[in-house]
């Protein structure tokens, strides 16, 4: 019984976190997140190029 309740609560927690991330982000937050992702991609490309030399 306890395990079933625990699994249910864990699933609900995951659903809540996903919903919170989708709903709570303002357009500014989404833009900043996208910019940071692009910067990280560029850093990874630069690091790959530096390793090749």
LUMMAR-467070 format. One line per 8 residues: number of its first residue (from 1); their letters; for each residue x negated, z, y negated of N, C-alpha, C. Coordinates in steps of 0.001 Angstrom, whole numbers, plus 500000, padded with zeros to 6 digits. Each point is the difference from the previous one (the first is absolute). Example, Ala and Ser with C-alpha at 12.3 -4.5 7.8 and 13.67 -1.06 7.14 Angstrom:
1) AS) 486810,507800,505690,500890,500000,498810,499100,500000,498800  500350,499280,498950,499180,500060,498810,500770,500730,498910;
END
This chain:
1) XXXXXXXX) 499176,500000,501192,500824,500000,498808,499129,500000,498740  498997,500884,499997,499103,500085,498847,499271,498681,499782  499496,499402,501077,499263,498731,499875,500876,498895,499424  501239,499956,500397,500910,498976,499485,500235,500188,498505  500197,501243,499590,500191,500293,498570,498737,499645,499225  498855,500346,500548,498728,499702,499351,499816,498492,499828  500270,499234,501033,499879,498546,499916,500962,499421,498969  501190,500519,499962,500983,499549,499012,499504,500272,498584;
9) XXXXXXXX) 499488,501190,499782,499492,500353,498672,498794,499156,499619  499124,499728,500935,498836,499159,499713,500425,498587,499634  500977,499468,500713,500509,498665,499686,500647,499973,498621  500767,501024,499695,500638,500065,498693,498964,500115,498894  498930,500720,500256,498933,500148,499015,499365,498646,499717  499700,499246,501043,499404,498671,499825,500934,499079,499217  501273,500030,500334,500978,499179,499290,500079,500399,498534  499969,501284,499742,500056,500495,498619,498767,499550,499215;
17) XXXXXXXX) 498827,500118,500598,498769,499596,499312,500009,498511,499687  500464,499200,500939,500086,498559,499762,500994,499687,498893  501146,500637,500032,501018,499775,498981,499497,500462,498640  499359,501148,499963,499481,500534,498740,498990,499032,499382  499136,499446,500817,498991,499066,499493,500655,498738,499451  501017,499510,500664,500668,498776,499557,500803,500215,498719  500658,501132,499893,500934,500229,498907,499336,500613,498774  499054,500884,500202,499485,500787,498882,498979,499275,499137;
25) XXXXXXXX) 499499,498890,500462,498978,499320,499215,500621,499195,498870  499517,500270,498819,500436,499229,498843,499244,498676,499994  500455,499039,499210,499257,498737,499916,498542,500197,499571  499753,500959,499124,498623,500267,499574,499164,500496,501173  500549,500929,500779,499285,500515,501165,499719,498897,501006  500963,499128,500206,499810,498885,500917,498914,499057,499499  499971,499759,498693,498988,499128,499420,498607,500607,500145  499887,501279,499735,498708,500678,500133,499538,499967,501449;
33) XXXXXXXX) 500911,500231,500906,499654,499973,501424,499506,498613,500397  500662,498962,499526,499599,498627,500306,498621,499702,499413  499763,500425,498777,498699,499781,499352,498893,500709,500782  500249,501220,500415,498999,500740,500775,499722,499337,501346  501035,499466,500625,499803,499290,501260,499123,498776,499796  500235,499265,498918,499199,498812,499705,498548,500383,499717  499792,501071,499254,498643,500467,499712,499286,500376,501300  500692,500704,500878,499403,500382,501280,499650,498777,500839;
41) XXXXXXXX) 500843,498982,499978,499703,498766,500722,498752,499335,499435  499894,499974,498677,498825,499405,499356,498735,500780,500350  500083,501307,500017,498847,500833,500353,499559,499699,501427  500966,499874,500906,499670,499686,501393,499309,498645,500104  500475,498998,499254,499374,498676,500014,498576,500070,499467  499791,500745,498916,498661,500146,499424,499064,500683,500998  500491,501022,500668,499180,500704,500979,499614,499079,501155  500936,499167,500440,499712,499044,501071,498943,498998,499569;
49) XXXXX) 500097,499524,498761,499016,499056,499487,498620,500646,499871  499963,501245,499582,498718,500704,499867,499345,500241,501355  500794,500216,501014,499446,500224,501334,499423,498712,500573  500550,498868,499614,499540,498710,500503,498658,499592,499417  499629,500572,498885,498734,499600,499349,498819,500737,500525;
END
